[in-house]
Amino acid sequence: MKTIISTISLCVITAALLLAGCTKLNENILDESSAGGQTEKETAEGFIAPVYATLPNLFLHTNYLAVQEISTDEAILPYRGGTDWGDNGIYIALHSHNFGTTDAPGRNTWNFLTQGISRCVSAISVLPTSTFASAKTFLAEARAMRAYYSMVMLDIFGVVFIKENPNDFSRVARGAEAYEYIKSEFLAAEPDLASDVTHGRLSKEAVWGLLARLYLNAAVYRDVYGTPDFQREDMNKVIEYTDKVIASGKYALSPEYFAIFDDNNDTNKEIIFAVDQRADLNGHNRMAYFSLSGDQFPLPQYVAANGTDGPAITSDFYRSWVDAYTPADPVIDPRFFKDNLKIRPGSGDTCIPAAQFHINRGILRGQQYGLIRRSGAFVKCANGDMLVSRLAHDTRNRPDLPVNFTEQVDFTTAGSNYPSGYRVSKYEFSRKSVSGRNFGEANIVILRLADIYLMRAEAKLRANNDAPGALADVNTVRAARTARMAPPALNVMNLDLLFRERGFELYWECLRRTDMIRFSKYEDSWTEKSSTDKQKRIFPIPQTAIDGASNVPGYLVQNPGY
């Protein structure tokens, strides 16, 4: 088996993208001198591992999550207190649809996508000659991962790079051609994929689910600036592939909604495909800390593990919950909130054993309670338990300012202050990692069974106006959350209600922007966003990539409007 591979072939997709796609690699790069002692198994694994190793960087909270969520009505990140998260206005621009060609969220997302594709190409070029028993499966995974990275790239930037050999020059595809290429790659890989792999690898079932996602968005991908023309043939394919996932019997809806995002979710049966973040795989996501206050400390063993006063949900998204459940409070939906602390306003200080201390999960409103840090240590009760009390912004040197999350959040002085905006505590802080804050070990969900049901419901509505069938799928998901209380069943179903339901079930899972475009809601107005420019449906190609391709005239053309 040939085992020579250059760093260039791993970190660029084409010579023209050298500046945009090259990053320092953590994997060991094989050459003639190091390959001599490698077994066929070690060599094959050495090529498939980098294919997945790009995912943690892609899903870093300020990259793909920012692009998919802060650009929508689900998340807003103001210039906190005039001192935090200013970042040259990139998050304000992201939310208000004033994207720039040099802004970090888009640029970094582009870089990691092109890096992931190039690693797939390298694996695809070498694995066919391997004699390792699993090499054929690895090859299929590399090909399917190339299709996945390409699908995300088409979704965000409207382009796909097509190449088979690391030494070839990539061909740029857009629109229907790019869509057909991605579909053909998934279909070609599917027969050789395995079903008995962890959800950190692409299984046959995971590709069925990704094919369903691709067909569901086909109308947008073929004509990103037009009014989506959903074809019955595509919707029937969504139904076909979601049926296959459900019929496989491998997956089960989680009775406890927030268990899907717990620290130990590597065994959760609802997850179909995820970014594997276990400690032995250098898990490092910061999904848990991104939205919380800097004075919320979720882990008694880590005095430095706190939030960052980052993004909040908009009032618009919060009101969608209120409107759905009025006159009841949205807490009747177990996806909205999980009360772990069970402390009520007006109650005195509380003592909780360290092992039993867990912060609340979901959407956090009002006065927050938690651990009190003084002089670098947490305050304890006389019996040694952790003191839990009302929180104030001590870390901001504002002990007079309570950590009292308000509904108002915007770019005004009042609306961007530290307590503004209801926060999201969806992923659990790691109780096992070496720092708690920086090394979150919850696997980041890419695809799960609830989305399979909701995609099938949408396809039923779009293909055949099958409202009863769609309603049954939505209620199946709602009825499954029985660990505390199931949300009340719905009585009717239409596309607007289904869009709302996807928001309730899948908020902050990197799907909102794609959903809003597909449902023709991305040009709507919401807090601090009034742009109706259809050209903002996709992001600009980063200037670094345009500059890197400038020696080949006409090769990489900037998207319209930038």
N, C-alpha and C positions, 0 to 999 in steps of 0.2 A: 504494500500500500504506500502510495506517495505521501510523505509527511512533511514536505516543505511548504511553509506558508509565511508570507511576509506580513509585517505590521501594516503595510499599506493596503493589502487586500482585505484585512480585517476592518480597517477604520475608514475606508472610503467606498462609496458605491460607484463612483466614476472618478476619473482624474479631474473632471470639472468640479466635483464636489469635495475636493480634498480639504479645503479650508472649512467647509461646513460640517463635514462628517467625521473628522478625526479627533478621537479622544484617547487619553491614556487608558490602556487596558489593564485590568486586574488579573486576567488569566495568564497562565504560562503559554508563551508562544513557542511552538515547536520549530526547530530547525534541524539540520542534519546531525549536529553534534548532540542535541538533546533527545533525538528521536530513537537512538539506537537501543535504549533500554526499555522502550515503551512496548507494552503488549498491544495486541489488536484492540482489546477492550478499552485500555487506557487512551489509546489514540482516538478511537471513535468517540469516547466520552469527552475527550479534549476538544472535539469540534462541535458537539451538540451543546455542551455547557454554555459557551459564549452566546449561543442563539437566545437562550433564556436570560442570560445575565444582564442584558440591556433593560429588561422590564422594570427592575427596581428604580433605575434612574429615570426612565420614562414616566413612571407613576409617582415620582417625587411630588410633594404637595404643591410646589410652585411651578411645575411644568404642565403635564397633561391635565391634572385636576384643575389648575387655574384656568387653562384654556377652555375646558368643557363646562366649568361651573361659574367662575367669576364673570364670564361673558354673558350670563343668563340672569333670569329673575330669581334664581335660587341662592346666589351668593353675591356679596358686595364687600369690597375691602377698601375702606376709606383711609385717609392719612390720619392715623390714630393719634389724637391729642397734639397734632402738629409736630410730632417727633418720631413716630414709628410707622413703618410700612409706607413711607413716602416713595422710595425707590424710583425717583425721577418721574413719578406719575404713571408708571406702567400699569398698575392695577386699576387706577381710575380710568385710564384709556381703555383697558380691557373691558371693563364693565359698561362703559358708555359707547363702545364700538368705534373707538378712535385708534385702532391698532396701528402700530408703527412697524417698519421693516427691520428695526433693530431691537425691538422689545424682547426681553429675556424669555418670558414664557413661551412665545412662539418659536424663537430661535432655538432654545434648548430642546423643545419638543421635536423640532425638525432634525436637529443633530442626532438625537437618540433614535429616532425612527430610521434615518439613513444608516446609522451605525448598525442597528438591528438587522436591516435588510442586507447590508454587506456581509455581516457574519453568517447570515443564512446562505448567501451565495457561496461563501467559502466552504461551508459544510456540505452544500449540495455538490460542489465540484470535487470533493474528496471522498465522501462516504460511499459512493457506488463501487469503489475498488476495495472496500473493507471486507474482510472475511469474518468479522465479529458477528455473532448470531443475531444481535439486535440492530445491526447497522441499517437494515432495510426499514425498520421502524423509525430509527433516528433520522434517516433520510426523509421519510414522509413527514416527520415532525418539523424538520428544517424547512421543507417546502410549504407546509401549512403555516408555520410562523412567518415566513416571508409574505404569504398572502395576508396574514393578520396585520403585520406592520404596514403593508401596502394599503389595506383597507382603512386603517387609521389615517394614513397619510392622504389618501384620497378624500376622506371625510373632512380633514382639517385644512389641507392645502390645495386640494383639487388636482393633484398630480400623482403619478406613479412612475417609478423607474423600473424598466424591464431589462434584465440581463441574465445570462446563464453562466458565463465564465467570468471569474474575477478579473481577467485581463481584457475583457471586452469593454466597449464603450456603451453605456446605458442608453436606452431609448426612452424618451419622455412620452407618456401617454396621459390623456385627460378624458373625462366624460365617459361615453359608452365603451370606448376601447379599453380604458382603464378598468371599468367595472367588469367587462367580459374576461379580461386577463385574471383578475382576482378570483372570479368565480371558477375559471378553468383550473387554477392552481389548487384551490380548496378541493375541487372534485377529483383532481389527479392524485392528491395526497390521501384522501379519505380511505381508500381500500386497504392501504398498508399500515394504518394507524392502529394502535392497540386500545383496548378498553380497560385494561387492568393497570393503569398508571395512576399516580397521584394527581390531584387537581392542579399541581404546579407544572404539569406537562400537558400538551395537547393530546387529548384522547379522541377516539372516533366520535364519541358523543359530543365533545366540545366543538369539534368542527361542524357537526350537524347544527349545533346552536349558533355558531358563527355564520354558517350559510344562511340560516333563518334571518339573522340580523342583516346580512348583506342583501338578501332578496327584499326584506322589508324596506330598506332604504334605496332600492334600485332606482326608483323614480327620481330621487334627488341626485344620486350619483351620475345618472345619465345626463341630467340637465340641471345643474346646481342653481342656476339663476331663474329657472322657470317655475311655473306652478306645477307641483308634483302631479304626474299622471300615473296613478297606481293601476297597474295592469293585473287583471285577474290571474293570469298565469303566474306572475311573481308571488301574489298573495297565496295562491294554492301551494306554491313551493314552501312558503313560510309554514303553512299548516302541515305539509308533509314532513318537514324536518323537525318541527316542534313535536309532532306526534311521535316521531322516532325517539327523541330524547325521553319523552314521558314514558313511552312504552318500554324503554330499556329497563325500567325498574331500579336503576342504579342510584337514583337521587330521591330525596324526600324533603318536603318543605319543613323548615325548622319551627317547632312550636314556640320557641322564644326568639323573637325577631332579632334582638341584639346579640344573641349567641353567634349569629352569622359573622359578626365583626369582633368577636372576642379574641383575646390574646392567644387562645388555644384552638383557633378555628380550622386548623389543618385537618381535623377529623369531621368537620361539619358536613353533613350529607347533602345540604342544599347547594353547596358550591360545586360548579362544574369546571371552571377554569379560573385560576388566580395567580397573582404574583407571590411566589413562595418566599416568605420572609423569616423562616425559622433561623435561630441564632447560628446554627452551623452552616447556614448559607449567607451569613453576613447581613441578616435582616436589618434594615435601617430606616424604615419609613417613619414619617412624622405626621401621619394622618390624624393621630389622636390629639396632638397638642396644637394644631394649626389654628383652631377657632377659639380655644378656651382663654380665659383671662390669665394674665401673668401672675395673679394671686390665687389661682386654683392649682392645688398640688394633689394629684391623684394617688400618689404612692408614698406611704409612710416611710419606706426604706430609702427614698431618694429626695433629699431636700432641694435638689436642683432641677427636679422634673416638674415643670410647670407649663402653663399655656403661654401663648405669645400675643394675645389680643389681636388676632388676625381677622379673617372674614366672618361675617354674620349672614343670616338669611335676610332677605328683603322683607319689608312689610307686605309686599304684594304676595310673596309665597306664603307667608304666615297667614294672611287673610284667606288664602284658598283653603286652609285647614278650618279656620273659623267658619267660613261660609258653608263648608260641607257638614258641620256638626251642630251649628246653632239650633236650639238654645243650649245644647250641652257644650262642655269644654272639649277641645280636641284630645285631651288625655284619655278619653274613652277608646281611642285608637292606640293599641300597644306599640305601634311603630313611631308614634309621636314622642313618647316619653316613657322612661323607666325610672321609677323613684327608688333608688337604692338607699339613700340617706334617711328618708322618712322623717325629715325635720320640718316642722311647720312654722310659719312666721309668728313671732312673739314667744316662741319657746326659748328657754334658757340654753346655756351651754350644754353640750352633750358629750359623753365619754363613750368612745367606741374602740374595742380591741383592734389593734393594727391589722390583724389577719382578716377582720370582718369589714374593714373600711373600703368602700367602693363608691366612687362618685356617681352622680346621676348620669343617665344616658339619654340620647335623643336631642330634642330641641329644648334648650335651657332658657327659662324666662325668670325675670324678677330677681329678688335678693338671693344671692348664692351663699351657701354654707360650706365649710370645709376645714382643712387643717390650717393652723395658725403658725407661721414661721417667725421666729424672733431670734436675732443674733445667730443666724445660720443653723438653727435647730427647731424642730417642731415642739410646740408646747404640749405637755402631757398632763393628764389628770393625776390626782394623788395616788390612784391605784395603778398607775402606769399605762393606762389606756390613752388613746389619742384624743386630745381636746378638739372638738368640732364646734365651730362658732361662726357668727356672721363675718363675711369677708369684706375687707376694704382694700383699696388699691395701695397697699403698703409698698410693694415693689416699685411703684411709680412715685414714691414719696408723697402720696396723697392719702394719708390715713383718714381724711375727712370725706373721701369719695367712696361710697359703698360700691361693691361689686353687685350692682343691681341692674341687670340687663333690661333694657327698654325696647319697645317695638320700633321706635324711630331710629333709623340709621340711614344716613345719606352723606353727602360731601360738605354739608354745612359745618360750622364750628361745633354746634351742639350735637349734630347727628354723627360726627366722627370722633366724639370723645370716647374714652376707653370703655365705659359701660354700654355704649349704644349698640343696639341690635341684639336680637336673640341668637344664641350660639348653638353650634352643632357638636355634640359629643357622641359620635356614631361608633368610631373604632375605639377599642379599649386601650388604655395605656398598658404597655408591657410590664407585667409583674415578674418577668424572668430575665430581662436583658440587663446589660451592664450599666446602662444609664437611665433607662425608663423613658427619657424624653426623646433622645435622638435615635434610638434603636428599637422602634416599634416592631414587634414580631407577629402581629396579626397579619395573615395573608390578605393582600388587597384583592378584592373581588373584581373579576373581569366579566364573568358570566355565571348566573345562578338560575335555579329552577323557577323561581318566581317570575323572572324575566321571560323565561320560555313560555309560561302560561299567558303572560301579558302580551307577548308578541303574537301568540296564536289568537288571542282575543281580538287584537287589532286587525289581523289578517282576515278573520271571520267577518268583521264589520266592513272592511274595505272590499273584500272579494264578493260577498254574497249578502251584505247587510244583515248578517245573522246575529241580531242583537241578543236573542236568548242564549245562543252558544257562547258569545263573548261574555255575557253576564255570568254564566256558569263558571267560566275560567277565572274571572276576576274574583268571584265569591269563593272559589276553591282556595285561592291564595289568602284571602281575608280570614276564612274560617280555620285555616291551619294554625294561626297564631294563638294557640290555646294555653300557653304556659302561665299567663296572667289573666288575660281576657281577650277574646276575639273581637275585632271591630264588628259593628252591626253589618249584616248583609245588605247589599244594595238591591233595589227593586227594578231599576231600569239601567240601560247602558246605551251610550252613544260615544262618538269620537271625543267630544269635549270631556265627558266624564272619564273616559279611558285615559286621556292625557293627564287629567287631575290625579287619577289613580296611580299612574306611573310616577308622578311626582311624589306621592305619599310613600310608595314602596321603594323607590330607587334613588331618593334624593342623595346628592353628594357622592354618587357612584360613577361619575364621569360619563353620564349619558344625557344630561339635560340639554346641552346645546344641540346635539344630534336630534333629540326628540322635538325640540322647538322648531327646528327647520322642517322636519318631516310633517309636523302638524300645522305648518304655516303660521307660527306664532313668534318667530324670531324677529320680525319687523315690528312687533307690538311695542308699546311704551310701558316701562315700569320704572321704579325708583332710579332716578339719575340717568335714565336711558330713554332717548326719544328718537334715535336714528331709525329711519325706515329704508336705509340703503341695502338693497339686496346683495350688493357686491361684498358686504361684510359677512355673508354666510360662510365664506372661506377666508382664511388668513393670508396675509402676504407671505410670499417666499422670502426668507430672511435675506437681508442685503449681503451677508457674508457668502451665501450660496450664489447669488446673482454675480457678485464680484469674482468668485472662484470659477464661474463658467464664462466669464467675459471674453476669454481668448477663443471661444468657439461661437461666433456670431449666430444669434437666433436659436441657440441650443436650449437655454432655460429662460423662458419669457415670464416676466412678472405677471401676477394675476391682475385683472382689470380693477381699477380704482385705487391702485397703490403706486 
